[in-house]
Amino acid sequence: MSRSLKKGPYIDEKLLKKIKNLKPGTGAVIKTWSRACTIIPEMVGFTFGVHNGREFISVKISEEMVGHRLGEFSPTTKFGRHGGKIQKEQEQKAKTT
């Protein structure tokens, strides 16, 4: 569910202060725990280290990301694989051929 239009997008104030001190494209990673922060046009060109609960995932902001949340680009779970016995048999068969 999106945020109310009268409230506007959620943008972390501390994150804005960090952005204003740097120039885009410098390669410096800005660490943040604010996964709910909405990406705004001023963030384009910066690299953020978004915390996923265990580590910081580097996310380089592009123009297509504006309007999305930072947490959308830093997955919190690691995908193992589907299947069971049949899947293992297929993988072994693929390795041998």
CNS distance restraints for C-alpha pairs under 8 A (distance, minus, plus):
assign (resid   3 and name CA) (resid   7 and name CA) 7.16 0.50 0.50
assign (resid   3 and name CA) (resid   8 and name CA) 7.02 0.50 0.50
assign (resid   3 and name CA) (resid   9 and name CA) 6.73 0.50 0.50
assign (resid   4 and name CA) (resid   8 and name CA) 6.47 0.50 0.50
assign (resid   5 and name CA) (resid   9 and name CA) 7.73 0.50 0.50
assign (resid   9 and name CA) (resid  38 and name CA) 6.21 0.50 0.50
assign (resid  10 and name CA) (resid  36 and name CA) 7.38 0.50 0.50
assign (resid  10 and name CA) (resid  37 and name CA) 5.58 0.50 0.50
assign (resid  10 and name CA) (resid  38 and name CA) 5.72 0.50 0.50
assign (resid  11 and name CA) (resid  15 and name CA) 7.73 0.50 0.50
assign (resid  11 and name CA) (resid  16 and name CA) 7.70 0.50 0.50
assign (resid  11 and name CA) (resid  37 and name CA) 4.95 0.50 0.50
assign (resid  11 and name CA) (resid  38 and name CA) 5.68 0.50 0.50
assign (resid  11 and name CA) (resid  39 and name CA) 7.71 0.50 0.50
assign (resid  12 and name CA) (resid  16 and name CA) 6.60 0.50 0.50
assign (resid  12 and name CA) (resid  34 and name CA) 7.04 0.50 0.50
assign (resid  12 and name CA) (resid  37 and name CA) 5.96 0.50 0.50
assign (resid  13 and name CA) (resid  17 and name CA) 6.46 0.50 0.50
assign (resid  14 and name CA) (resid  18 and name CA) 6.42 0.50 0.50
assign (resid  15 and name CA) (resid  19 and name CA) 6.30 0.50 0.50
assign (resid  15 and name CA) (resid  32 and name CA) 7.44 0.50 0.50
assign (resid  16 and name CA) (resid  20 and name CA) 6.27 0.50 0.50
assign (resid  17 and name CA) (resid  21 and name CA) 6.72 0.50 0.50
assign (resid  18 and name CA) (resid  22 and name CA) 6.93 0.50 0.50
assign (resid  18 and name CA) (resid  30 and name CA) 7.44 0.50 0.50
assign (resid  19 and name CA) (resid  23 and name CA) 7.56 0.50 0.50
assign (resid  19 and name CA) (resid  43 and name CA) 7.25 0.50 0.50
assign (resid  22 and name CA) (resid  26 and name CA) 7.72 0.50 0.50
assign (resid  23 and name CA) (resid  46 and name CA) 7.93 0.50 0.50
assign (resid  24 and name CA) (resid  43 and name CA) 7.94 0.50 0.50
assign (resid  24 and name CA) (resid  44 and name CA) 7.30 0.50 0.50
assign (resid  24 and name CA) (resid  45 and name CA) 4.88 0.50 0.50
assign (resid  24 and name CA) (resid  46 and name CA) 5.03 0.50 0.50
assign (resid  25 and name CA) (resid  45 and name CA) 5.37 0.50 0.50
assign (resid  25 and name CA) (resid  46 and name CA) 5.88 0.50 0.50
assign (resid  25 and name CA) (resid  47 and name CA) 7.84 0.50 0.50
assign (resid  26 and name CA) (resid  46 and name CA) 7.68 0.50 0.50
assign (resid  27 and name CA) (resid  46 and name CA) 7.34 0.50 0.50
assign (resid  27 and name CA) (resid  47 and name CA) 6.64 0.50 0.50
assign (resid  28 and name CA) (resid  46 and name CA) 7.76 0.50 0.50
assign (resid  28 and name CA) (resid  47 and name CA) 6.71 0.50 0.50
assign (resid  29 and name CA) (resid  46 and name CA) 7.62 0.50 0.50
assign (resid  29 and name CA) (resid  47 and name CA) 5.14 0.50 0.50
assign (resid  29 and name CA) (resid  48 and name CA) 5.28 0.50 0.50
assign (resid  29 and name CA) (resid  49 and name CA) 5.90 0.50 0.50
assign (resid  29 and name CA) (resid  58 and name CA) 7.39 0.50 0.50
assign (resid  30 and name CA) (resid  46 and name CA) 7.92 0.50 0.50
assign (resid  30 and name CA) (resid  47 and name CA) 6.36 0.50 0.50
assign (resid  30 and name CA) (resid  48 and name CA) 4.66 0.50 0.50
assign (resid  30 and name CA) (resid  49 and name CA) 5.65 0.50 0.50
assign (resid  31 and name CA) (resid  48 and name CA) 5.83 0.50 0.50
assign (resid  31 and name CA) (resid  49 and name CA) 4.39 0.50 0.50
assign (resid  31 and name CA) (resid  50 and name CA) 6.24 0.50 0.50
assign (resid  31 and name CA) (resid  51 and name CA) 7.63 0.50 0.50
assign (resid  31 and name CA) (resid  56 and name CA) 7.30 0.50 0.50
assign (resid  32 and name CA) (resid  48 and name CA) 7.03 0.50 0.50
assign (resid  32 and name CA) (resid  49 and name CA) 6.01 0.50 0.50
assign (resid  32 and name CA) (resid  50 and name CA) 5.34 0.50 0.50
assign (resid  32 and name CA) (resid  51 and name CA) 6.37 0.50 0.50
assign (resid  33 and name CA) (resid  50 and name CA) 6.07 0.50 0.50
assign (resid  33 and name CA) (resid  51 and name CA) 5.20 0.50 0.50
assign (resid  34 and name CA) (resid  50 and name CA) 7.46 0.50 0.50
assign (resid  34 and name CA) (resid  51 and name CA) 7.91 0.50 0.50
assign (resid  34 and name CA) (resid  70 and name CA) 7.51 0.50 0.50
assign (resid  34 and name CA) (resid  71 and name CA) 7.83 0.50 0.50
assign (resid  35 and name CA) (resid  50 and name CA) 6.74 0.50 0.50
assign (resid  35 and name CA) (resid  51 and name CA) 7.42 0.50 0.50
assign (resid  35 and name CA) (resid  69 and name CA) 6.66 0.50 0.50
assign (resid  35 and name CA) (resid  70 and name CA) 4.99 0.50 0.50
assign (resid  35 and name CA) (resid  71 and name CA) 4.16 0.50 0.50
assign (resid  35 and name CA) (resid  72 and name CA) 7.82 0.50 0.50
assign (resid  36 and name CA) (resid  69 and name CA) 5.68 0.50 0.50
assign (resid  36 and name CA) (resid  70 and name CA) 6.35 0.50 0.50
assign (resid  36 and name CA) (resid  71 and name CA) 6.19 0.50 0.50
assign (resid  37 and name CA) (resid  69 and name CA) 5.57 0.50 0.50
assign (resid  37 and name CA) (resid  70 and name CA) 5.95 0.50 0.50
assign (resid  37 and name CA) (resid  71 and name CA) 7.88 0.50 0.50
assign (resid  38 and name CA) (resid  66 and name CA) 7.73 0.50 0.50
assign (resid  38 and name CA) (resid  67 and name CA) 6.00 0.50 0.50
assign (resid  38 and name CA) (resid  68 and name CA) 5.71 0.50 0.50
assign (resid  38 and name CA) (resid  69 and name CA) 4.46 0.50 0.50
assign (resid  38 and name CA) (resid  70 and name CA) 6.46 0.50 0.50
assign (resid  39 and name CA) (resid  43 and name CA) 6.52 0.50 0.50
assign (resid  39 and name CA) (resid  65 and name CA) 6.78 0.50 0.50
assign (resid  39 and name CA) (resid  66 and name CA) 5.01 0.50 0.50
assign (resid  39 and name CA) (resid  67 and name CA) 5.40 0.50 0.50
assign (resid  39 and name CA) (resid  68 and name CA) 5.71 0.50 0.50
assign (resid  39 and name CA) (resid  69 and name CA) 5.80 0.50 0.50
assign (resid  39 and name CA) (resid  70 and name CA) 6.52 0.50 0.50
assign (resid  40 and name CA) (resid  44 and name CA) 7.50 0.50 0.50
assign (resid  40 and name CA) (resid  66 and name CA) 5.39 0.50 0.50
assign (resid  40 and name CA) (resid  67 and name CA) 6.36 0.50 0.50
assign (resid  41 and name CA) (resid  63 and name CA) 7.22 0.50 0.50
assign (resid  41 and name CA) (resid  66 and name CA) 6.12 0.50 0.50
assign (resid  43 and name CA) (resid  61 and name CA) 6.66 0.50 0.50
assign (resid  44 and name CA) (resid  61 and name CA) 5.04 0.50 0.50
assign (resid  44 and name CA) (resid  62 and name CA) 5.28 0.50 0.50
assign (resid  44 and name CA) (resid  63 and name CA) 6.12 0.50 0.50
assign (resid  44 and name CA) (resid  66 and name CA) 7.89 0.50 0.50
assign (resid  45 and name CA) (resid  60 and name CA) 6.72 0.50 0.50
assign (resid  45 and name CA) (resid  61 and name CA) 5.53 0.50 0.50
assign (resid  45 and name CA) (resid  62 and name CA) 6.22 0.50 0.50
assign (resid  46 and name CA) (resid  60 and name CA) 5.97 0.50 0.50
assign (resid  46 and name CA) (resid  61 and name CA) 5.82 0.50 0.50
assign (resid  47 and name CA) (resid  58 and name CA) 6.50 0.50 0.50
assign (resid  47 and name CA) (resid  59 and name CA) 5.51 0.50 0.50
assign (resid  47 and name CA) (resid  60 and name CA) 4.28 0.50 0.50
assign (resid  47 and name CA) (resid  61 and name CA) 6.22 0.50 0.50
assign (resid  48 and name CA) (resid  57 and name CA) 7.86 0.50 0.50
assign (resid  48 and name CA) (resid  58 and name CA) 5.63 0.50 0.50
assign (resid  48 and name CA) (resid  59 and name CA) 5.16 0.50 0.50
assign (resid  48 and name CA) (resid  60 and name CA) 6.36 0.50 0.50
assign (resid  48 and name CA) (resid  61 and name CA) 7.66 0.50 0.50
assign (resid  49 and name CA) (resid  56 and name CA) 4.98 0.50 0.50
assign (resid  49 and name CA) (resid  57 and name CA) 5.18 0.50 0.50
assign (resid  49 and name CA) (resid  58 and name CA) 4.51 0.50 0.50
assign (resid  49 and name CA) (resid  59 and name CA) 6.24 0.50 0.50
assign (resid  50 and name CA) (resid  56 and name CA) 5.09 0.50 0.50
assign (resid  50 and name CA) (resid  57 and name CA) 5.18 0.50 0.50
assign (resid  50 and name CA) (resid  58 and name CA) 6.42 0.50 0.50
assign (resid  50 and name CA) (resid  59 and name CA) 6.99 0.50 0.50
assign (resid  50 and name CA) (resid  70 and name CA) 6.97 0.50 0.50
assign (resid  50 and name CA) (resid  71 and name CA) 7.02 0.50 0.50
assign (resid  50 and name CA) (resid  74 and name CA) 6.34 0.50 0.50
assign (resid  51 and name CA) (resid  55 and name CA) 5.59 0.50 0.50
assign (resid  51 and name CA) (resid  56 and name CA) 4.29 0.50 0.50
assign (resid  51 and name CA) (resid  57 and name CA) 6.24 0.50 0.50
assign (resid  51 and name CA) (resid  74 and name CA) 7.37 0.50 0.50
assign (resid  52 and name CA) (resid  56 and name CA) 6.29 0.50 0.50
assign (resid  52 and name CA) (resid  57 and name CA) 7.02 0.50 0.50
assign (resid  52 and name CA) (resid  71 and name CA) 7.77 0.50 0.50
assign (resid  52 and name CA) (resid  74 and name CA) 6.08 0.50 0.50
assign (resid  52 and name CA) (resid  75 and name CA) 6.49 0.50 0.50
assign (resid  52 and name CA) (resid  76 and name CA) 4.98 0.50 0.50
assign (resid  53 and name CA) (resid  76 and name CA) 6.72 0.50 0.50
assign (resid  57 and name CA) (resid  74 and name CA) 5.96 0.50 0.50
assign (resid  59 and name CA) (resid  73 and name CA) 6.83 0.50 0.50
assign (resid  59 and name CA) (resid  74 and name CA) 7.54 0.50 0.50
assign (resid  61 and name CA) (resid  65 and name CA) 6.46 0.50 0.50
assign (resid  62 and name CA) (resid  66 and name CA) 7.44 0.50 0.50
assign (resid  68 and name CA) (resid  72 and name CA) 7.21 0.50 0.50
assign (resid  69 and name CA) (resid  73 and name CA) 7.81 0.50 0.50
assign (resid  70 and name CA) (resid  74 and name CA) 7.20 0.50 0.50
assign (resid  71 and name CA) (resid  75 and name CA) 7.21 0.50 0.50
assign (resid  82 and name CA) (resid  87 and name CA) 7.47 0.50 0.50
assign (resid  83 and name CA) (resid  87 and name CA) 4.94 0.50 0.50
assign (resid  83 and name CA) (resid  88 and name CA) 7.61 0.50 0.50
assign (resid  84 and name CA) (resid  88 and name CA) 6.37 0.50 0.50
assign (resid  85 and name CA) (resid  89 and name CA) 6.33 0.50 0.50
assign (resid  86 and name CA) (resid  90 and name CA) 6.31 0.50 0.50
assign (resid  87 and name CA) (resid  91 and name CA) 6.26 0.50 0.50
assign (resid  88 and name CA) (resid  92 and name CA) 6.23 0.50 0.50
assign (resid  89 and name CA) (resid  93 and name CA) 6.12 0.50 0.50
assign (resid  90 and name CA) (resid  94 and name CA) 6.16 0.50 0.50
assign (resid  91 and name CA) (resid  95 and name CA) 6.27 0.50 0.50
assign (resid  92 and name CA) (resid  96 and name CA) 6.36 0.50 0.50
assign (resid  93 and name CA) (resid  97 and name CA) 6.51 0.50 0.50
